[in-house]
Every structure is written in structure tokens, then in C-alpha cells.
Amino acid sequence: MKAYLVGGAVRDRLLGRPVTERDYVVVGATPDQLTALGFQQVGRDFPVFLHPETKDEYALARTERKIGPGYHGFVVHAAPDVTLEQDLARRDLTINALAEDEQGRLIDPHGGQADLAARILRHVSPAFAEDPLRILRVARFAARFASLGFQVADESMDLMRDMVAAGEVEALVPERVWQELAKALGEPRPSVFFTTLRACGALARLWPEIDRLFGVPQPAKWHPEIDTGLHTMMVVDQAARLSDDIGVRFAALTHDLGKGSTPAEMLPSHHGHEARSHALVWALCERFRVPHRIRDLALITARLHGKVHKLDELRPATVVDLLEEADAFRRPERFAQMLIACEADYRGRTGFSERDYPPARTLRRLLEVLTELDLGAIAASAPTPAQIPEQIRQTRIAVTRTALAAPP
């Protein structure tokens, strides 16, 4: 029985990056042997075990054979006679098909170390085409390592295009697609995930709402970059700079979906795109079963970001309406997240990346002032119980008028 450190831990050490988790492959062992040593089995589709002390994952060396469509269509063979080289051969990218033995010696049968040096994301073997989820994984690694200069190998991009043309991505279940999207949004440059998928045709199959933003013009006065798709990519990267929260980044990604369905005769104007965006965000979230917390933040961002941008043009009563529509008094944390997404939208334009965004600062300050109001005392001053809501509203409007008139 031998255990080898494999995959991301080896890759990241060679790149000089922090190693956050360690996965091992065990050769020459059976599940009963590992259980007898105190390992806890957690894998259902294939034997994966947790170390009794470190809780690191130890998987029995295995091979896979494709028998059906999608990423579920595999027969897994894990047995003592499976070699380390056979296990590494089934991995997605050469930079992930690396191993170290217990003495720290590198095992690299597919040239992963050379591809790390050359900054290349290259598939290990033609078996890559058997699992469509790997298309999303490659795009995610491209987003993770974009700052290091990594590029997808031409032959790997060609293979991904062939897989898309064969309809493989349609076999992916919504939950797994969402999981990969959420992970990609957590990367330093999320935009690279989407541009990589667009280059191989997968974006149009999985997220046509995002794909059709590219090539749609916007007024150069407000959007020097003009192209709506380019703007969206700039916005999601700005969101990644401003917040680690996946919900904020998803809201930034989807805030302008309605611009992809603007009637041609209206272009480059996009009047009413907020309502169209709201409907498209809802449909996308239903399709991929996006968690409600993330969905609801994206919905209010899509619907209200235009009003936030034009805050200095709004009457005090409309500002209070904005706060109430965003449920800011009951959900101040979510409102704060929406303002970050709006700031990313503002900054995600050519020449705007470092500019200040006064509307967010003003609304945060205003919400603090309005939250300090004594609603009980205001309610007691109402002539009748039926007039309490309007009494509170009028008080908020009056306070908002004063607050907006005060110097920043």
C-alpha cells in the first residue's frame, strides 16, 4: 500500500501558491484495509476516505470507462491492481495530473510541470471528451490563473468545441452547472470563465442570456466600451475586486441581461431594460436552481440599479420608494450588497475603474439616519391607526429631504 499526494496540492506548490488542501491517491489497497486503519469512507460513486486525524481525502486509485452521456455515464473501477499512472491518466489537465511520493519525488507522466512553466492548460488525453463538466473546469482554471498568464492550449480548445457541437453540455444537470458557476465567480478574474466558454461555444448553450449581450451596443456617452458583453465582463471583475461574496458577483453578472433583448430599433438605447433583466434573472435562477439568497439579491439589483445610479435626480419621495422596494429597512445587509453590485456596474466601464461612486455612500448614510427614527413615537402621533403607515412614510420623506440637502 502506497499513498501519493496528487493534483492541486502538487500543482500549487510548484507554482509557489498556498496549499490549502491535500488529496491523496492510495495504490495497492482495498476499502476494508483503509477502514481497518481508521479511515472513514465518504465516497458513494467510488471509494474516498477521510484520514482519521488530518481529515485529508484519500481515494483508491481508479480508472473510468464511459458508458453513457453526461458526467454520470461512467463505470468506475477501483482495485489494488490499478496503478498510479492509470489513475493520473484519467485526470482533466496535465497540470492536475501530478503526484508526489512520500519522499517528495515528483511523478509527472504527462508533462504537467512543463505546461506549468509554459502557462498552458492542456488536456491529458482524448478521454477528456467523455466528461462535459471538464469544459467548465478548464474555464474555471483559466479564470483562476489568468493573472499568471495561463492560456488554454489550442488543441484543448478545439476538443472543447467538438464536445459542445456534439451536444455534450446539454447532458449536464442544473445543480452541477450552478456549482461550477459559483466556484468560477469565486475566482480572481471571473470574466475569463465566461470568455473561455464563449470561445468554445458553451456559453451560448448554457447561458444564452449572457452570450447574446456580446455585440449589443450601448451609448458611448455612458459606456465608452460600447459593447454590452464587454461591459458585463468588466462589471463582474469589478465586483470581484469589491467583494468576496458570490451573491454580489452574481448580481453584477446578471444586472443587465435585459439589454440582450432590446428591440433593434431602440438601440443603442435600452429603455426599460431593468424590467426585462428582472424577468430573465428569475428564469435563469429557476433553470439552475440558484439559492434564494443569491437569486433575490440579483433580482433587486437588476430592477433597481438604474434608480441608484440616478439618485441625485430623484425626489425624496422616490428615494424612500427605492428603499422600501429594496426592503432596505428589514434587510439592510442585502441592501448594502446591492449597492456594491451597483458600484461595480458604475466602475465596470472604460476609464471608470478607480472612480468614486457617491450614490452608494449617500444611500448608506441615509439608511443609517432613517433606521434611527423612533417608529413607535411616530406611530403614536398618527391621528388613527389606519394612518400610521402614511405617517411613517411622510416622516421618512421629510428626513430624506433634509439629509439629501445636507453637505456630504
Residue pairs with C-beta under 8 A, 6 or more apart in sequence:
1 26
1 27
1 28
1 29
1 33
2 26
2 27
2 28
2 84
2 101
2 102
3 24
3 25
3 26
3 27
3 58
3 102
4 24
4 25
4 26
4 27
4 84
4 99
4 100
4 101
4 102
4 107
5 22
5 23
5 24
5 99
5 100
6 23
6 24
6 25
6 87
6 88
6 98
6 99
6 100
7 23
7 91
7 96
7 98
8 19
8 21
8 23
8 96
9 19
9 21
9 22
9 23
10 98
10 99
10 100
10 106
11 95
11 96
11 98
11 112
11 116
12 18
12 19
12 20
13 19
14 98
14 113
14 116
15 116
15 148
21 56
21 57
22 54
22 56
23 56
23 57
23 58
23 59
24 56
24 57
24 58
24 59
25 58
25 59
25 60
25 61
25 84
25 87
25 99
26 34
26 49
26 58
26 59
26 60
26 61
27 61
27 80
27 82
27 83
27 84
27 87
28 80
29 60
29 80
30 60
30 79
30 80
31 41
31 47
31 49
31 60
34 41
34 47
34 49
34 58
34 60
35 41
35 49
37 52
38 52
39 49
39 50
39 51
39 52
39 58
40 49
40 50
40 52
41 47
41 48
41 49
42 48
42 49
42 50
42 57
43 49
43 59
45 76
46 59
46 60
46 62
46 76
46 78
47 59
47 60
47 62
47 78
48 57
48 58
48 59
48 60
49 57
49 58
49 59
50 56
50 57
50 58
51 57
51 58
59 78
60 78
60 79
60 82
61 78
61 82
61 83
61 84
61 86
61 87
62 76
62 77
62 78
62 82
62 87
62 90
63 76
63 77
63 82
63 86
63 87
63 89
63 90
64 74
64 75
64 76
64 77
64 90
64 127
64 130
65 74
65 75
65 77
66 73
66 74
66 127
66 130
67 73
67 74
67 75
68 74
69 168
69 171
70 132
70 168
70 171
70 172
70 173
71 131
71 132
71 133
71 171
71 172
71 176
72 173
73 130
73 171
74 130
74 131
84 99
84 107
85 109
88 97
88 98
88 99
88 107
88 109
88 110
88 124
89 97
89 109
89 110
89 124
89 125
89 127
90 124
90 127
91 97
91 124
92 123
92 124
92 128
92 131
92 134
92 137
92 138
93 112
93 115
93 121
93 122
93 123
93 124
93 137
93 138
93 141
94 110
94 111
94 112
94 115
94 120
94 122
94 123
94 124
95 112
95 115
95 116
95 121
95 122
95 141
96 112
97 108
97 109
97 110
97 112
97 124
98 106
98 107
98 108
98 112
98 113
99 106
99 107
99 108
100 106
100 107
101 107
106 113
110 124
110 125
111 122
115 121
115 122
115 153
119 145
119 148
119 149
119 150
119 151
120 150
120 151
120 152
120 153
121 138
121 141
121 142
121 145
121 150
121 151
121 152
121 153
121 156
122 153
122 155
122 156
123 134
123 138
123 153
123 155
123 156
123 159
126 159
128 134
128 156
128 159
129 159
129 162
129 163
129 168
132 163
132 168
132 169
132 171
132 172
133 172
133 176
133 180
135 160
135 163
135 164
135 168
135 169
135 197
135 200
135 202
136 172
136 177
136 180
136 181
136 184
136 197
136 202
137 180
138 152
138 156
138 160
138 196
139 184
139 192
139 193
139 194
139 196
139 197
139 202
140 180
140 183
140 184
140 187
140 193
141 150
142 150
142 151
142 152
142 192
142 193
142 196
143 184
143 187
143 188
143 189
143 190
143 191
143 192
143 193
143 196
144 187
144 188
144 189
146 188
146 189
146 192
147 188
147 189
152 160
152 196
152 199
157 199
157 200
160 200
160 202
161 200
161 201
163 169
163 200
164 200
164 201
164 202
164 205
165 201
169 202
169 205
169 206
170 205
172 206
174 287
174 288
174 289
175 288
175 289
177 206
177 288
178 288
178 289
178 290
181 288
182 246
182 250
184 190
184 193
185 193
185 236
185 240
185 246
185 249
185 250
185 253
186 244
186 246
186 249
187 193
187 240
188 240
189 237
189 240
190 236
190 237
190 239
190 240
190 249
190 253
191 233
191 234
191 236
191 237
194 203
194 207
194 210
194 233
194 236
195 233
197 203
197 206
197 207
198 204
198 211
198 214
203 210
203 211
204 211
204 212
207 284
209 254
209 257
209 260
209 280
209 283
209 284
210 229
210 232
210 253
210 254
210 257
210 260
211 229
212 260
212 261
213 228
213 229
213 232
213 256
213 257
213 259
213 260
214 227
214 228
214 229
214 230
215 227
215 228
215 229
216 227
216 228
216 229
216 259
216 260
216 262
216 267
217 226
217 227
217 228
217 267
217 268
218 226
218 227
218 228
218 231
218 259
218 268
218 270
219 268
219 269
220 226
220 268
222 349
223 231
223 349
223 350
224 349
224 350
224 351
225 231
225 234
225 349
225 350
226 268
228 256
228 259
228 260
231 256
231 348
231 349
232 253
232 256
232 348
234 348
234 349
234 350
234 353
235 252
235 253
235 255
235 256
235 344
235 345
235 347
235 348
236 249
236 252
236 253
236 344
236 348
237 348
238 252
238 343
238 344
238 345
238 347
238 348
238 353
239 248
239 249
239 251
239 252
239 253
239 340
239 341
239 344
239 348
240 249
241 344
242 248
242 340
242 343
242 344
242 347
243 249
243 337
243 340
243 344
245 337
245 340
246 294
247 293
247 294
247 297
247 298
247 337
248 297
248 337
248 340
248 341
248 344
250 290
250 294
250 297
250 298
251 294
251 297
251 298
251 301
251 302
251 337
251 338
251 341
252 301
252 341
252 344
252 345
252 348
254 277
254 280
254 281
254 284
254 298
254 301
254 302
255 277
255 298
255 301
255 302
255 305
255 341
255 345
256 273
256 277
256 302
256 345
257 276
257 277
257 280
257 281
257 284
257 302
258 270
258 272
258 273
258 274
258 275
258 276
258 277
258 278
258 279
258 280
258 302
259 270
259 273
259 276
259 277
260 280
261 276
261 280
262 269
262 270
262 273
262 276
274 302
274 303
274 304
274 305
274 306
275 303
277 302
277 303
278 299
278 302
278 303
280 302
281 295
281 298
281 299
281 302
282 295
282 299
284 290
285 294
285 295
285 298
285 299
290 298
296 334
297 334
297 337
297 338
297 341
300 325
300 326
300 327
300 334
300 338
301 338
301 341
301 342
303 325
304 322
304 325
304 326
304 338
305 338
305 341
305 342
305 345
307 314
307 318
307 322
308 322
308 338
308 339
308 342
308 359
308 360
308 363
309 342
309 345
309 346
309 359
311 319
311 358
311 359
311 362
311 363
312 358
312 359
314 322
316 397
316 398
316 400
316 401
316 404
317 397
319 366
319 400
319 404
320 393
320 396
320 397
320 400
323 329
323 335
323 363
323 366
323 367
323 370
323 396
326 334
326 335
326 338
327 334
327 335
328 335
328 367
329 367
329 370
329 371
332 367
332 371
335 363
335 367
336 364
339 359
339 360
339 363
339 364
340 360
342 357
342 359
342 360
343 357
343 360
346 352
346 355
346 357
346 359
347 353
347 354
347 355
347 357
358 408
361 408
362 404
362 408
365 403
366 400
366 403
366 404
369 399
369 403
370 396
370 399
370 400
373 395
373 396
373 399
375 392
378 388
378 391
378 392
378 395
379 388
379 391
379 392
381 391
382 388
382 390
382 391
